[in-house]
Amino acid sequence: MKLISLNKVSYNKDSNSIIDNVSLDITESELITIVGPNGAGKTTLLKLIIGNIKATKGKITRSKKLQIGYVPQKLNLSGYLPLSVKNFLSLNKLVIEPEIITQLRIEKLLDKDFNNLSGGELQRVLLARSLLVKPNLLILDEPDQNLDIAGQTEFYEIIEKIHKKYKMAILIVSHNLNMVMAKTEKVYCLYRHICCSGKPEKIKSDPKFTEVFGNKFALYEHHHNHKH
């Protein structure tokens, strides 16, 4: 069953084309990744899928059963807000499920102040919260960007387990090609439009992929890792 369908979707902002003529489907229990260099429009595409912004052109069709769990790239909660992890998870009257807490190994974090979590801890807590919504589509926006290599590996292993266990569709936006190629079933390469798509092994040998992402990715990785 298709959960969401984008048909020739474009998005312009201040007469700049940010997303151009993108068509893609997300079906139940699929594991998809969108990759692209900085400024490719990845986060904008997610906002269109989630429904935070409306397409300038084209059509987005959502299944009536669509329930999205979303892990954002950044979370701006006021640092002055004293909030335990337990309280954060139960905001909006969500019921904390012990099984999810155990699976994400956050039992020891429940009484910790939400603002004092490390990058890896925060990602697991945000992931737990998005799962408590009981989604059939889990969306992760660059979930690995504040994690070291060990943290990234661990995080992707958790995602894989969740995918197997709950059979939900998962959409990951990433610039981390190696991780993505190892874990995902289908890759969309985005640079305002979809340059190429398919299984990871097919994408690797696609000349369009090399053309757009070969050098850009090397540059992007370099700037990205030295930005902070």
Beta strands, then each sheet from edge to edge (+ up, - down):
strand 1: 2-13
strand 2: 16-27
strand 3: 31-35
strand 4: 57-62
strand 5: 68-71
strand 6: 137-141
strand 7: 169-174
strand 8: 186-190
strand 9: 194-198
sheet 1: 2+ 1- 4+
sheet 2: 5+ 6+ 7+ 3+ 8+ 9-
end
